[in-house]
C-alpha cells in the first residue's frame, strides 16, 4: 500500500513537471521571432561571396 501511494505521488509530480515543461516550451516558441531568410543565411552567403 505504501508503494502504491509513493508511485501515485511520483506520477503526480512527474505529470506536473512535464506539463510545466511543455507549457514553458510553447510560451517560448510563441515569443520567439521567426528569422527571415536573410537573417538565417547571411553568414553563409557572405562566406560564399568571399570564396569567389
C-alpha distances in whole Angstrom, upper triangle without the diagonal:
4,5,5,6,9,10,11,12,14,15,17,19,20,21,23,24,26,27,29,30,32,33,35,36,38,39,41,42,44,45,47,50,51,54,57,58,61,58,56,59,62,61,61,64,66,65,67,70,71,71,73
4,5,5,6,9,10,11,12,14,15,17,18,20,21,23,24,26,27,29,30,32,33,35,36,38,39,41,42,44,45,49,50,52,56,57,59,57,54,57,60,59,60,63,64,63,65,68,69,69,72
4,5,5,6,9,10,10,12,14,15,16,18,20,21,22,24,26,27,28,30,31,33,34,36,37,39,40,42,43,47,47,50,53,55,57,54,52,55,57,56,57,60,61,61,62,65,66,66,69
4,5,5,6,9,10,10,12,14,15,16,18,20,21,22,24,26,27,28,30,31,33,34,36,37,39,41,42,45,46,49,52,53,56,53,51,54,57,56,56,59,61,61,62,65,66,66,69
4,5,5,6,9,10,11,12,14,15,17,18,20,21,23,24,26,27,29,30,32,33,35,36,38,39,41,44,45,48,51,53,55,53,51,54,56,56,56,59,61,60,62,65,65,66,69
4,5,5,6,9,10,11,12,14,15,16,18,20,21,22,24,26,27,28,30,32,33,35,36,38,39,43,44,46,49,51,53,50,48,51,54,53,54,57,58,58,59,62,63,63,66
4,5,5,6,9,10,10,12,14,15,16,18,20,21,22,24,26,27,28,30,31,33,34,36,37,41,42,44,47,49,51,49,46,49,52,51,52,55,56,56,57,60,61,61,64
4,5,5,6,9,10,10,12,14,15,16,18,20,21,22,24,26,27,28,30,32,33,35,36,40,41,43,47,48,51,48,46,49,52,51,52,55,56,56,58,60,61,61,64
4,5,5,6,9,10,11,12,14,15,17,18,20,21,23,24,26,27,29,30,32,33,35,38,40,42,46,47,50,47,45,48,50,50,51,54,55,55,57,59,60,60,63
4,5,5,6,9,10,11,12,14,15,16,18,20,21,22,24,26,27,29,30,32,33,37,38,40,43,45,47,44,42,45,48,47,48,51,52,52,54,56,57,57,60
4,5,5,6,9,10,10,12,14,15,16,18,20,21,22,24,26,27,28,30,31,35,36,38,42,43,46,43,41,44,47,46,47,50,51,51,52,55,56,56,59
4,5,5,6,9,10,11,12,14,15,16,18,20,21,22,24,26,27,29,30,34,35,38,41,43,45,43,41,44,46,46,47,50,51,51,53,56,57,57,60
4,5,5,6,9,10,11,12,14,15,16,18,20,21,23,24,26,27,29,32,34,36,40,41,44,41,39,42,44,44,45,48,49,49,51,54,54,55,58
4,5,5,6,8,10,10,12,14,15,16,18,20,21,22,24,26,27,31,31,34,37,39,41,39,37,40,42,42,42,45,47,46,48,51,52,52,55
4,5,5,6,9,10,11,12,14,15,16,18,20,21,23,24,26,29,30,33,36,38,40,38,36,39,42,42,42,45,47,47,48,51,52,52,55
4,5,5,6,9,10,10,12,14,15,16,18,20,21,22,24,28,29,32,35,38,40,37,35,39,41,41,42,45,46,46,48,50,51,52,55
4,5,5,6,9,10,11,12,14,15,16,18,20,21,22,26,27,30,33,35,38,35,33,36,38,38,39,42,43,43,45,48,48,49,52
4,6,5,6,9,10,11,12,14,15,17,18,20,21,25,26,28,31,33,36,33,31,34,37,37,37,40,42,42,43,46,47,47,50
4,5,5,6,9,10,11,12,14,15,17,18,20,24,25,28,31,33,35,33,31,34,37,37,38,40,42,42,44,46,48,48,51
4,5,5,6,9,10,10,12,14,15,16,18,22,23,26,30,32,34,31,30,33,35,36,37,39,41,41,43,45,46,47,50
4,5,5,6,9,10,11,12,14,15,16,20,21,24,27,29,31,29,27,30,32,32,34,36,38,38,40,42,43,44,46
4,5,5,6,9,10,11,12,14,15,19,20,22,26,28,30,28,26,29,32,32,33,35,37,37,39,41,42,43,46
4,5,5,6,9,10,11,12,14,18,19,22,26,28,30,28,26,30,32,33,34,36,38,38,40,42,43,44,47
4,5,5,6,9,10,11,12,16,18,20,24,26,28,25,24,28,30,30,32,34,35,36,38,40,41,42,44
4,5,5,6,9,10,11,14,15,18,21,23,26,23,21,25,27,27,29,31,32,33,35,37,38,39,41
4,5,5,6,9,10,13,14,17,20,23,25,23,22,25,27,28,29,31,33,34,35,37,39,40,42
4,5,5,6,9,12,14,17,20,23,25,23,22,26,27,28,30,32,33,34,36,38,39,41,43
4,5,5,6,10,12,15,18,21,22,20,19,23,24,25,27,29,30,31,33,34,36,37,39
4,5,5,8,9,12,16,18,20,18,17,20,23,24,25,27,28,29,31,33,34,36,38
4,6,8,10,13,16,19,21,19,18,22,24,26,27,28,30,31,33,34,36,38,39
4,6,9,12,16,19,20,18,18,21,23,24,26,27,29,30,32,33,35,37,38
4,6,9,12,15,17,14,14,18,19,20,22,24,25,27,28,30,31,33,35
4,6,9,13,14,11,12,16,17,19,20,21,23,25,26,27,29,31,32
4,6,9,11,10,9,13,15,17,18,19,21,23,24,25,27,29,30
4,7,8,6,6,10,11,13,15,15,17,19,20,21,23,25,26
4,5,5,6,9,10,13,14,14,16,18,19,19,22,24,25
4,6,5,6,8,11,11,11,13,16,16,17,19,21,21
4,5,5,5,9,10,9,11,13,14,14,17,19,19
4,6,6,8,10,10,12,14,15,16,18,20,21
4,6,8,9,10,12,13,14,16,18,19,21
4,6,5,6,9,10,11,12,14,16,17
4,5,5,6,9,10,10,12,14,16
4,6,5,6,9,10,11,13,15
4,5,5,6,9,10,11,13
4,5,5,6,9,10,11
4,5,5,6,9,10
4,5,5,6,9
4,5,5,7
4,5,6
4,6
4
